[in-house]
Amino acid sequence: MERWILYAFVSMAFAGFTSVIAKLGLTGISADLGLAIRTCFVFVFVLLFAAAVVPASQLDMLTWKNFFWLGLSGVTTAASWVFYYKAIKLGDVSTVALIDKGSVVVAVLLACWILNEAITPAKLAGAALIAGGLVVIARG
């Protein structure tokens, strides 16, 4: 198995825990406060992680394009988190998490359109199954 596939599965497992743990942490507080607290922990952890593993020489390689695209990614991540936390505060984590995974379909389409990545039959079938699942959830 290629390393990136292993990383993707580990990411999936942590993401699954994240939603359930977050719902427990939101007890008695607003989704907005919970998100702010969580984000502080993410910020500190990621900075410490980067300090430990990123060579200082990489700082010289940063360009304005890196800052622009990564900054825009940060904005879209923040927007996603704000609405995700509002959703899990009010709804069932199991349903919200399933709907959130519809982002895979969006990512596949955008990767094809913007990054010129190929949509293989397997990717198309997987995206169609996810979209079908979203229809099932919406009707249930």
C-alpha positions in Angstrom: 0.0 0.0 0.0 1.3 3.4 -0.9 2.0 5.7 2.0 -0.5 8.4 1.0 -3.3 5.8 1.1 -2.3 4.9 4.7 -2.3 8.6 5.6 -5.8 9.0 4.0 -7.2 6.1 6.1 -5.6 7.5 9.3 -7.1 10.9 8.5 -10.5 9.3 8.0 -10.3 7.6 11.4 -9.3 10.8 13.2 -12.0 12.7 11.4 -14.6 10.2 12.6 -13.5 10.6 16.2 -13.4 14.4 15.8 -17.1 14.8 15.2 -18.2 12.6 18.1 -15.7 14.2 20.5 -16.7 17.7 19.4 -20.4 17.0 20.0 -19.5 15.9 23.6 -17.5 19.1 24.0 -20.4 21.3 22.9 -22.6 20.3 25.8 -23.8 23.5 27.5 -22.0 25.9 25.2 -22.6 27.4 21.8 -21.2 25.9 18.7 -19.3 29.1 18.0 -17.5 29.0 21.4 -16.7 25.3 20.9 -15.3 25.9 17.5 -13.1 28.8 18.8 -11.7 26.6 21.6 -11.1 23.7 19.2 -9.4 26.0 16.7 -7.0 27.3 19.4 -5.9 23.7 20.1 -5.5 22.9 16.4 -3.4 26.1 15.9 -1.0 25.3 18.8 -0.7 21.6 17.8 0.0 22.3 14.1 2.6 25.0 15.0 4.4 22.6 17.3 4.2 19.8 14.7 5.6 22.1 12.0 8.4 23.3 14.2 9.4 19.7 14.8 9.2 18.4 11.2 9.5 21.3 8.7 13.1 22.3 7.8 13.6 26.1 8.3 15.0 26.3 4.8 11.5 25.8 3.4 10.5 29.2 4.7 12.7 30.7 1.9 10.6 28.8 -0.7 7.3 30.5 0.2 5.8 32.7 -2.5 2.8 35.0 -2.6 0.9 32.3 -4.5 1.5 29.9 -1.6 0.2 32.5 0.9 -2.8 33.3 -1.4 -4.0 29.8 -2.1 -3.3 28.5 1.4 -4.9 31.6 2.9 -8.0 31.0 0.7 -8.0 27.4 1.8 -8.0 28.6 5.4 -11.0 30.8 4.7 -13.0 28.0 3.2 -11.9 25.7 6.0 -13.1 28.2 8.6 -16.4 28.6 6.8 -16.9 24.8 6.6 -16.0 24.5 10.3 -18.4 27.2 11.4 -21.4 25.6 9.6 -20.3 22.1 10.6 -20.2 23.0 14.3 -23.6 24.7 14.0 -25.0 21.6 12.4 -23.6 19.1 14.9 -24.8 21.2 17.8 -28.3 21.1 16.5 -28.4 17.7 14.7 -27.3 14.2 14.9 -23.5 13.8 14.3 -24.2 10.6 12.2 -26.4 12.5 9.8 -24.3 15.7 9.7 -21.1 13.7 9.1 -22.7 11.8 6.2 -24.0 15.0 4.5 -20.5 16.6 5.1 -18.9 13.8 3.1 -20.8 15.2 0.1 -17.8 17.4 0.0 -16.0 14.5 -1.7 -18.2 15.0 -4.8 -17.4 18.7 -4.8 -13.7 18.0 -4.5 -13.8 15.5 -7.3 -15.6 17.9 -9.6 -13.3 20.8 -8.7 -10.1 18.7 -9.0 -11.2 17.8 -12.6 -12.2 21.3 -13.5 -9.4 23.3 -11.8 -6.5 20.8 -11.5 -7.3 18.8 -14.7 -7.3 15.6 -12.7 -8.9 12.7 -14.5 -12.2 11.4 -13.3 -11.8 7.6 -13.7 -14.8 5.2 -13.8 -14.0 4.2 -10.2 -14.0 7.9 -9.0 -17.2 8.5 -11.0 -18.9 5.5 -9.4 -17.7 6.4 -5.9 -18.9 10.0 -6.3 -22.3 8.8 -7.7 -22.7 6.4 -4.7 -22.0 9.3 -2.4 -24.5 11.6 -4.2 -27.0 8.7 -4.1 -26.4 8.4 -0.4 -27.1 12.1 0.0 -30.4 11.7 -1.7 -31.3 8.8 0.7 -30.4 10.9 3.7 -32.3 14.0 2.4 -35.5 11.8 2.0 -35.0 10.0 5.3 
